[in-house]
Amino acid sequence: MDEVAVVTVFLRHRGDVLLLRRSPKVDSDPGRWAAVTGHVANDDPLDTAYSEIEEETGLRAPEVTLVADAPSVSVDDADRGTRWHVHPFLFDVDTRAISTNWETEEAEWASPTALLRRDTVPELWTTYRRVAPSVVDLTDDTTHGSAHLSVRALEVLRDRAGRLATAEADDIEDARARLVRTAERLLDARPSMAALANRIHRALHASRPDLDPATVEANAHEAIGRAHDAEADAAQNAAALVSDQRVLTLSRSGTVHRALQRGTPEALVVATSHPGGEGIGVAERFAGGAPEVSLIPDTAVPAALAERNIDLVLVGADTVLPSGAVVNKVGTRGAALAARHEDVPVYVACSIDKVSPTPSLPSEAVPRHDVYDGPAPLQVWAPRFDVTPPELVTGGVATERGRHSTDAVASIAEELEQLRDWQ
């Protein structure tokens, strides 16, 4: 067989991927559904991926962001005498507005599980699975926040349900049992993240009483869109707080980032947020334009609040406990204590799903070497999160439903507790 290297590029937006039906004018697999595809040029699959995205959709950086790649999939095409070495890629995109070329007859944004029910190019689902999110990805990801990871968890649940819904199986009870096991693994992957648990529970609660895989598939995919909407609405409500203000923030929160983009702060002071240093990337993204951006070490947060005329502190949350206490990147509690001393209000921006019905959650620690990698026999205590008491969250919590005092969180927790009875 001829050995031919190609790329297959999945573009993702709000949980959907771009599917392209190949034109009758193409040489291979006309009329079949595919993703962005092309022959590898100059032995560089990644460069080819970027080139093919632009050629077939008109999108280019920074509209596209690489999420994942994987080792190639070998696909034998006996009719053509060709062995395709398919290099899979997954990119996130900011828009669904695309411009296709002559290779595409029809374009559609759809759940990836649609691949299981369509006439596609060979092994397209297998190729997608190489770069799709997994339980292991959720467990190992120490970069993204709980809002991001909760959506990835819903994608894992949806994809598993879709596979079970389309598999040839006589035992529906076995299919349901497999689906429940996947849900349990997702819930165990990041037990400290309430948003992940609430969103999985909501999708399964809506699928009662049968937990039919096709129903779970549909509800999980709908929950992805709802999660994106909730984060956007919470950001919009928080944006009103920062207009013409001097704002201090720390760590990396997608909701806070969008609020700062939509609002018009006068100045932005960002703590580096070690261990991990997520704040550095936040400061870099805002650098060079409005507002004026300063990056400070975490130890300088009290001094900045005392000397830089900060108007407010705005942070995200990994979890909000029923008491109104906020679990967030370590350093949040210290910033809130310093802010109270300087009479600076502290606001939290997050979606309702980050409220936990559970009064306490398991803690997470950063790896020892992130703090100390020397030879001395030191004990290292390095929590990833800390807990800020509700009395320090003086400005309240901005969500998609508006702004709440910490006293109001308990009733939200009771509401979310009811989602767990699917079990």
N, C-alpha and C positions, 0 to 999 in steps of 0.2 A: 504494500500500500504506500501511496504518497503520504509523507508526513507534513502536515500543514498546521502552523501555529496561528490561532485567532484569539481575539478577546471577546468576551461577552460582558457587557456593562449594564448593571441594573441601576436605574435612577430612582431614588425614593423620595416621596414628598407626602408628609402626613400619613405615613403607613402604607400608601399605595406605591406601586412601581409602574414605570412606563413600559407598556407592551406595544410592540410594533408589528403589524402584519406585513410580511415581505411582499414586495411588488412582483407582478408577473415578469418584470424585466430582469430580475436578478437570476444568476446562474444556479444557485442552490436553494432548495426549499421554498420556491415561490408559493405564496398564499398561506404560508404557515406563520404562526406568531413567534416572535423572538424578542430579544432585548437589543440594545445598541450592540452592533457586531462589526468586526473588521479584521483583516489579515494583519498580523504583527509586522510592523515595519522596523527595520534597523535593530532587530533583536531586543526591543524595549517595549514590553507589553504595557507598562504604565503610560509612556508617551503616546502609544497607539490608542489607549483608552481615552485620553484627553482629546486627541485628534478626532476620533470617531464620534465622541459626544458632540463636539462642535459641528462636525460635518453632517450628522444625522438629526441633530436637534437645534443647533444654533446656540446652545448654552456653552459657557466657558467660565473659568474661575474669575471672580469669586462666587459666581452663582452655583458652582458645583464644589462639593467638598468630599474628598476621599474618606470613606468609612472603613472599608475592609477589602483585602484581596486574599487570595488563597492559591495553593498549588493547582496546577492545571488538571483538568478532567480529560481523559482520553475517550474519544467517541469514534467508533469505527463506522464508516459509511461504505458498505459493501458494494452498493450500486455504483458509486463513483470511484471505488477503489482508493479511498482516502481515509486516513486516520487523522482526525482533527484533535489537536491539543488545545483545549479551550481554557484560557486564563480568565477566571471570574473576578469581577470587581463590583463593589457596591459604593455608590456615591449618594449623598444627600444633596437635594437641590432646593433652592429658595422659591421656585416658581413652577407652575405647570404650563406656562406659555412657551411653546416650542415651535420650531419651524423645521419640518421634515424635508428630506430630499427625495430624489427619484426612487430610492431603494424601498421606500415605505408606501404602502397602499392605504393603511389605516393606522391611527395611533389612539391609544386609550390608557388612561390611568386606572389601575384596578388593584385589588388585593392580590398579593403574590399567589394565593391559593387558586386564583383563576387559572393558573398554569396547569393545574391538575385536571381541568375540565375542558381544555382546548387542544386543538391540533397545533402542536408547537414543533420547533426544530428539535432534533434528538437531544434527550437528556437535559432539557432546559430546567426542569425542576431540580434535578440533581446538581446542576451548576449553581442555581440560586441557593440551595441549601449550604453550599460551601461558604458563602459569605453572609448568610442570614444570621441574626442573633441567636444565641443559645444560652442555656442555663449556665454553662461554664463561663461564658462571656460576662454574664451578670455578676457572678461570684467574684471574678477576677478584676472587674473594672473599678479602679480607685480614682478615676479622673472625673467621671460625670456624676451629676447629682441625681437625687431620687426621682425628680420629674422625668428626666431623660430615661433612666433605667426602668421606670414603671411602664413607659410606652414600649420599650424593648421587650419587657416581660409579656405584655399583651400580644406582641407580635409572635413571640414563641408559642403562647397559648393558642392563638389563631392558627398558626401554621400546623401545629400538632393536631388540632381539631379538624382542620381541612384535610389533612392526610388520612385521618381515621374516617372521616365522612366519605371519602372517595375510594377507600380500600375495599377490596372484595373480602368481606368478613361476614360470617353467618352469626357470630356471637356478639350481639350488640352490648351485652353486659360486660364482656371482656373489653370492648372498645371504650365504654364508659370508665371502666376501672383504669385503663391506661391513661385516659385523659385526666382523671382525678390524681393519679400519681404525678403526672406532669405539673399539674397545678400545685401539688404539695411541694415538689422540688423548687418551683418558682418562689413559693412563699418562704421556703427555708433558705433561699439563696442570699437574701439580704433582709434578715428579720428586723433590722433596726429602721427600715424605710417604710413608713406607713403608707405612702402613696402607692407603692408597688402592691402591698397587701390589699388596700381598699379597692384598687382598680381590678385586680384579679377577682376579688370577692364579688364586686358589682357585676362583672360579666357572667359569673357562674350563678349568682342569685337571679339574674334575669333569665337564666336558662332552666330554672326549675320547672317541673319536678323531675323531668326525664334526663336532663343533662345530655341531650342528644348532640353528638359531635357537630352536626351541621348548624344547629342552633347556637352552640357555643362559638363556633367559627364566626357566625354573623354578629353575635353580640360582642365578641372580643374586638372585631374590626370596627364596629360602631363606637366602642369605648375608646379606641385610639383617636378617632376624630374628636370625640367629646373631651378627651384629655388635652388635646392641642387647643381647643377652644377655651377651656378653663384657664390654661396657663396664659393665653393671650388676654383674656378678660381681666385676670388678676393683675397682669402687667399694666394694662390700661388704667385700672383704678389706682395702682401705685404711682403711675406716671404723674398724676395730678399732684402728688405730694412733693415732687422734686423740682417743679417749675421755679426757676430763678433762685434756687437754693444752693448752698454749699453742702455737699453730701459726702459722708464717709461711708465706705462699704468694705467688705472683706469676703474672701473665698470667691466662688463662682456659682452664681444662681442664674439660670436662664430667665426666670421671671424678673429678677432685678435688672439683668442686662437689657431686656426689652423695655422695662420701665424707664431706664436711663436713656435709651434710644428715643423713646416716644416723648419723654418729658424734655424740658430745656433747663437742666441744672446750670448754675453759674460756674461751679467748680466741682471737681470730683477728686476725692482723696481715697486711694485704694491701698489697703494693707496687703503685704505679700502673701500672707496666709500660709505660713509654713507650719508643719511639714507638708510638702506638696507644692507650695508656691503657686496655687491657682490664681491668686490675685494679680500676679505678674502678667498673665495672659489677658486678664480683664483690662488692666491699664493699657496694655499695648493696643488693644482693639479700639480704644477711645482716643489714643494719642494722635496728635496732629490736627485735631479739629476742635470743635466746641463740644463739651466744655473744656476748660483748663484742667489738665490731669496731673496729679502728683502721686507717685508711688512711694510708700513709706514702709520701713520694717515694722513687724508686728509690735515690737517693743516701744515704738514711737506713737502708738495709737493714743494713749493718755495725753501725751504732750501735744499731739495734733488737735485733740478736742479742747485742750486748754488754750492753745495759742493760734489756731488757724481759723478762728471764727466759723466753725462748723455749725450749720443750722440743724442738721438732723443726721441720724444714722439709719441707713436702710440696708437690711440683710434679708437673705432668703431663709428657708428652713428645710431641713431634711424631714423633720417631724415636729408637730405641735401636740403636746400631751393634753389630756382632758382638763388639766388644771390651768392651761394657758402657758405653761412652760415651753420653751422652744429648744429643740435639739438641733444644733447646727455645727458647722465646722469649729473645731477648737479655736478659741480666741474670741468667739462671740460674747461669751459671758464677761470676759474681761473688758471688752469694748463697751458693753452695756453698763457695767459698774462705773467705768470712767465717765461715760456719758451722763449718768445720773448725778455724779459729783459736779459736773459742769452744767447741769440743768439743760442738757441737749436731749430732745426726744428720740426714742428708738422705735422704729417701725419694722415690721416683718411683712414680706410680700410672698405669698404662696397660694396655691389652690386649696380648696376645701378638702380634697383627698389627702392632703398631708396631715390632717388631724387624725390622731390615733385614738381608737376606743380603749386602748390599753394604757394604764397609768405609768408603766415603765417598759423599757425596751432593752434588748441585749446591747452591750457596748461593742464598739469596734476599735481595734488598735492599728496604728500604722506599723509597718515593718521596723524592727529594731535598727537596721542599718540606715534608715532614713534620718535617724537622730544621732546615732553613734556607731561607727564602723571600725573603731580602734581595738587595740589588744587588751585594754584594761577590763577586769572582771566586774563591769558595772551592771547594775540593774536599771533597765530603761522602762519608764512608764510613759507611754505616748498614745493617749486616746485620740481617735480621729474626730470625735464630736465632744462637745460639752453641753450642759443644760443651763439655759438662762431662765431664772425664775420669772414668773408672770409679772411681778411688781416692777421688774426692770424693763419690760416691754411697754414703755410708757405711752407710745403712740398707737398701739393696737396692731391688729393683723389685717392687711389688705388682701382680700380674696376676690374671686369672680363675682361674689354676691355683695361686695362692698367692703367697708371697713368695720371690724368687730373689736370690741374690747376683749381682753383675755378672759373676762368673766363669762362671755358668751360662748366660749369654746366647748364647754361641757355639753351643751345641748346638741352641738354639731357632732360630738363624739357619740352621743346616744343614737343619733340618726345613722351614723356609719356602722355602729355595732349591729344593727338589724340586718346588714348585708351578709353577715357571716352565717346565717342560719341555713344556707344551701347545704351545708355539711350534715 
